[in-house]
């Protein structure tokens, strides 16, 4: 379910989209469906509330990437992520931190997860990206780039 339509809460250059998932709804597919319904080009995940269950995360341990599945219900601690529309598909990740219990927290990229009760995800929708890029380009024109300092030459030593 989508609440707080894009046009309802607007600021200078962007809007907010709140997606509320009911019990048993899958997170990734629900977010993608909401983005397609609203024709979202770029979005930044700014907050989430609720619990997830049957969650699969991509985690990094000791330099290797692994997938881990958690069946238990876990509380969402924090989230962040950025999404871009590229050729009718959305590219991006939901980086999430979940409380397993008061002493254990797990972190990773959400690959799959289902709402355990009601969950709320809030996105900042970037509407006019091209204007922001033009502003940056106009502000940097005519500014000389700093020159690098000359490097001191060191003697070349051959041992024999």
ABEGO torsion letter per residue (X at the ends): XBBGBAAABBBAABBBBBBBBBBGBBAAAAAAAAAAAAGBABBBBABBBEBBBGBBBBBBBGGBBBBBBBABBBBBABBBEBBBBBGGBBBEBBBBBBBABAABBBBEBBABBBBBEBBBBBBBBBABAAAAAAAAAAAABGBBBBBBBBBBBBBBBBBX
